Amino acid sequence: MAEMTPTSVQELAQYSKQMLDVLEWLATYGANPEGGVTRLLYTESWLQAQRALLAKMEGLGLAANFDAVGNVYGKLQGSNASLKSVLTGSHVDTVQNGGKYDGAYGVVASLMALGYLKAVHGTPRRTIEVISLCEEEGSRFPLAYWGSGHVTGVRSYASAAGIADLEGTTLLEAMGEAGFKPANAGEHSAVRDDIGAYIEIHIEQGSVLEVKQKQIGVVTAIVGQIRMTVVVKGNSNHAGTTPMTMRRDALAGAAEMVVLTESMALEEGGPLVATVGRLDVKRGTSNVVPGEVEFTLDIRHTDERKMDAFRTRLLTKLSEIAKRRELIIETVENLHASPVAMHQGISDDIEAACATYGFGSMKLPSGAGHDAQLFGPICPSAMIFVPSRGGISHSPEEFTEPDDLIAGFQTLVHVLYQYGYGGKADEIL
């Protein structure tokens, strides 16, 4: 960043405090009595939050708009229209009863960074945009990255055909009810081909930075991820009159599959992880042999070849269990995200920014999936992490120290200045 005057230092401190206040404000949308936050895709709390963020962007002097699927943009227009935009932000949706930092911090920090840059430095040479992505978690529907997937062209309306939440509402129905009509896609396409770089700031959702006592993590790569739905079908029958030897118990079979998933993952060893996060017994009651069970399967690894090989071996073993128990097994892959390396040049600039401010930093991979994973294949992408206390995330107990939130915010401001106004502004990205 150019040498800061006493006035600009004061402004940065002011916007840092405002950033913390805005983060608390955003947490009121979807706040739960238990202390957490729930903003599921296309629900009323989600829609209120996105509308409020759009108004906040406009209040900071940014040109704000919704795209076709519900992503919200705030644009700080640059003077050189031939340069592709730098995009920064994260997602506004949450898990059920999640924390107030996951995704939201990246949206708010990016929003306030652009507010500061506009107020102090005026018009940039390169356009900088903040985006509040409509969805990343896959919490309501078994399909993640709906927002960034449309921006990057990975997702389509066809890919959501038939996908529904637990109440039976399809994704496309929910989208229409929220005011976003797939029929308008031809007129207002969400796909972008003018993004020069994507920079995302996020809480770590792990404990490495806290243990190492570093304020900033410079992400080197994002782990690959496969998400699947597994359906096990047997025969639903009376629990009192069906002998044990004559049962085709879908739940017993699914339970064996869940245990096998854990044991195979343990045998494989790190960095592979495999998780069954949800199990649904269809029409389950205490006096009926379960006839159908559905469960989710999440597999992650930094090596795509090893991740795919594990998936193949595991599904083969699950099929063997089904065959032995005379059950039917069906699998649907809802997500296959390849491991993605972050851009070395932007990552170096993040490290340089940390050195400028005296923030302790370190390089580390991300074991969680992020929207940067989808942007990485189409443009230079980078991620900034700040610590998570106790490594806790997706929980009301999620917490990051205010000083660390501010350190991340100021690091982001510095990097965005370099690419919007400073020495990197005229580089071809």
N, C-alpha and C positions, 0 to 999 in steps of 0.2 A: 504494500500500500504506500502511496505517496506520504511524505512526512506529514504527520498530523499536527494541526494547530491546537492550542488549548481549547478552542471552541469545538473542534471536531471530536476531541477526546471527551469533552463534556457531553456532546450529543450522543456518542457511542455508549457512554455510561447510562444516559437517559433511556436510549432504546433497549439496552440490555435489561434494565428494570421493567420497562414496558413489555418486553418479550415474556418475562416471568408472569406478569399480570395477565397478559393475553392467553398464556397457556392455562392458567387457572380458570379464566373466563370460558375457554373452549370446553373445559371439563364439565361445565354445567349443562351442556347439551348431551343428554343421555345419562345423566348422573343417577346412580342407583342408591337406595337406602343403605345398602351394605358398604357404601364407600367407593365402589367401582364405577366404571363407565361402560355403557352398552350403546353402540351406534352400529347397527347391522345395516348392510347395504339396502338402500331404498326404503328404509323405515322412516317414520316421522322424525325421530331424533336425529337420524343421519341427514335428512333433508333440511331440517332447521339449522344444523351445524354448517352445511355447505352454503346455504343462503346467507347465514351470518358472516361466514368467511368472505363471500363475495362482496358483501357490503363493507367489510373491514378493508379489503383490498381497494375498493373505490375510495374509501375515506383517506387512504394513504396516497391517493393520486395515481393509482395504477388503473389501466384499462382492464376491466374484469368481465369474464363471461363464462357460462357453462358450455361444455361441448355436448355432443350427441348422447353420450352415455352418463353424464353427470360429473365428469371431472371439472374442477373450477380453476381457471387461469387468471393470474394477475400479471399484466405486461408492463414493463418499464422499457418503452420504445427507445432503440438506439438510433444514432444519426446516420449510421452506415447500413443501409438496407441490404447490401450484398452479403453481409456476414450472417451466418446462421446463429440462432439464439442459443444462449446458455440457459438451460432449464434446471430449476432447483425446487425441492419440495419433498413430499412423502404422502402418506395416505391418511384419510380421516376416519375410516371405519375401524372398529375394534372387535375383539373377541367378546363373548358373553361375559359381562361383569369383569372387564379388563381394567388396565391401568390408564392413567391420564397422560402418559408420556409416549407410549409406543405409537409411532406414526404421527401423532399430534405435535410432538416436539419438532419434528422435521418440517411440518407445515408452518407452524408458528415462527420458528427461527428463520425460515426462508422468507416468510412474509415480512417480518420486521427488518430483516437484512435489506430487502429492497426498499422498504420505507426509509431506512436510514440513508442508503445510498442516494435515493432521489432527493431527500431533504438537504443533504450535505454536499453532494457532488453533482447534482443536476442530471442532465441527459448523458447517458453513456454512449460510447461509440458503437458498442455491440448491444443488441437487445438482450435483456435479462428477464426471465419469466419465473414466477412462482406457480407451482401447481399443487392443488389439493386433490390428490387422486381419489376416485370414488371408492375403490375397493382393492385390498391386497390380501386380507386374511383368509378368505374362504370360509368364514364363520357361519353365514346364513345359508349359502349354497355351496355344494361340493365342487367349486370351481374358483380358483384364486387368480389374482392379478387381472381382474376384469377391467380396471381402469388403465393401467400401464399397458396391458395387453392390446387394448384398442388403439392407444396412441402409437404403439410400435407395429401394429398390424398382425400381431400374433393371435389375438382373439377376434372372433366374429360372432354375429348373431346365430349363425348356424351351429357354432360350437356349443351354444347354450340350449339348443333344442331339447326339450324334455327334462331339463335339469330343474329340480324343485327343492324347496325347503322342507322342513319336517312337517309343516302344516299342509303341504301339497300345492302351495303357490309356486308357479314356475318363475324363473329368473326374469323372463321376458314380460310376464304378467306384472310382476312387481315393478319392473322398470317403467312400464306404461302407467301404472297407478301413481308413480312418483312424478310423472309428467315428461318422461323421456321415451319417445315413441320410435321403435325400430324402423317404422315406415319412413321416417325423416332422414335416415342414414345417408341416402344419396345426396341430399341437400346439405347436410351438416356432418360430414364425415369426421370422425375423431382421429383418423390416422394423420400423423405428421411426418413430413420429409425435410423439414427445415430446422431440425435440432442439431446444433453443433456439439453440445456436451450436456451431460446430466450429472448433477452433483447432489447427493442426498446426505443429510445429517440425521442421525438416529441414535437412540440409546442402544447400548451393546446387547442387552438381554442375556448377558453372561457375566462372569465374575473376574475375567482376566485383568481388565484395567484396574479394578478395585484392588485385587491382590498385588498387582505390580505397581500400584500407586501412581498410575498415569492418568492425566486428565483427558487425553485425546488418543483415540485409536485410528490409525490410518489403515483402512481395509485393503488387503492385497487381493482377495478373491472371495466369491460367494459360493457356498456349497451347492452341489446339485441336489435336486429333490424330485421324488416321484410320489404322487398322491393317488391312491386307489380306493375304490369302494368294492368290498367283497360281500357277495350275497350267498348264503348257505341255505339250501332248501331240503327239508325232510318231509315227515308226515306229522301233522298236528293230530293229537289223539288224547283220549282220556287218561289222566295220570293214574287212576286207580285200577283200570281194567286192562291196561296195556302192559304185558309182561316186559321186564327189562330186556330180555333177549330178542324181543320182537319190535323194539323201538327204532325209529329213524329220527333221532333227537338232534335237531339242527343246532341247538344251543350247546349241547355236549360236544358236538363236532367243532363248533366255532371256538369253544373254550380250549380244546386241544390245539387248534390252529394258532390261537393267541399265544399260548405258552411256547409253542414251537418257534414262533416268530422271535420271541425274546431270546430263546436259547441259541438259535442260529445267529442272531446279531451279536450275542456275547462271544460266540465261537469265532465269528469273523473278526471281531475286535475293531478298535477305533482306526480311522475316524468315522466308520460307518455307524449309523444309528437307525433303528427301526421301531416304529411306535404304532400301537393300536390305540387311538384316542377316543373313539366312540363306538359303542356297541348297542344295537337296537333290536330287541326281541319283538317281532311283529305279533300283535294281538296276544301278547304274553299274559298269562294268568297263572295263579299258583297251582291250579289243579289240571293243567293241560300240558302235555308234552309239546315243547316248542316246535313249530313246523317251519319257521323261517327266521333267519337272523341276518342282520346286515352290520358290517363293521368297516371302519376306515383303516387304511394302512398307509403309513408315511415312512418313506425310506430316503436317507440322505447320505451323501458321500462327496468328498472333494474330487474323486476320480470317477468320471462318468462310466467308464468301461467296467469298473468294479461294482458300481451301483447297479448297472443293468444286469450284470452277471448274478449278483445276489438276488435281485428280483426274480430272475428266471429260475434259479435254484429253489427259492422259497415257494413260488407258485407251483412248481412241480411237486414239492412235498405236501403242500396244502391239497392239491388234487389227489394225491395218494391217500391222505386222510379221508377225504370225501368218498373216494371209491371204496375204501375198506368199510366205511360206515353206511354205505349205500345212500349217500347224499349227493345232491347236485350242487356244484359250486360255479358261480358266475363272477367275473371280475370286470370292472370298468376303470380305465386309467383316466383320471380327471386332470392330472398335471404331470408334465415331464419337463422340468427346467434343468438345463445343462449347467454345470459349474461355469462361472464366468470370472475371468481375471479383470481386476480394475486397471484403469489407465495409469501407466507409470508416471507420465508427465504431470498430470493433475495431482496424483498422490505425492509426488516430490514437492509440488507447490503447497500442499497441505502441511507437509513436514516443515517447510520453510516458514510458513505462517506461524506454526507453533513455536519455532525458534525465535521469531520476531517478538512474540509476546511472552516468551519464557514459560510456555506450557509444556509439561512433560508429555512426550508422545511415544508411541510404539506401533510397529506394524503387526497386524494380526488378521487371520481369515475370519469370515463370518459363517457361523454354523447355522444361522437362521436365513431364510429366504427373504429377499427384499426386491422392491421394484427396480432397483439398479441392475438386477439380474436380467431383466428384460430389455433395458436400455443399452446394456453393455454391448450386445452384438450389432447395434445400429449406429452408435456414436460413442466417443470417449466418455467413460463413466467412472465416477469415484464416490467413495463413501467416507464420512467422518463419524466415528463413534464417540460417545461419552459414556462414563461408567454407569452401571446399574448396581444399586446397593444390594449386596447378597446375591447378585446375579438373577434377581427375581423379575419376571415379566409376565404379561398376560394375567395379571392379578391386581386387585386393589392395593396390594403391598408394594407395587412397583414404585421406585423412588430413585431420583438422581439429585445430588446436592446442587443447590442453586449456583454455587461457584463453578461447578462443572458444566451446568447448562449454559452459563454465561461464557465460559471458555470456548465451548463449542460454537456458540453464536458468533463470537468475535473472530474465531478462526474462519468460519464460513464467510463473514463479511469481507475479510481480507482477501480470500481467494476469489470471491465474486467481483471484488473491485479490480483485481488483476486482470480478469478476463473481460470485464466490461469497460473499464476505464484505463487500466494500467498497461504494463509492458506486454501482456498477452492478448490485449483487446483486438489487435489486427491480425492475429495468427489464424490461418485457415484450419478449422477443426473438422 
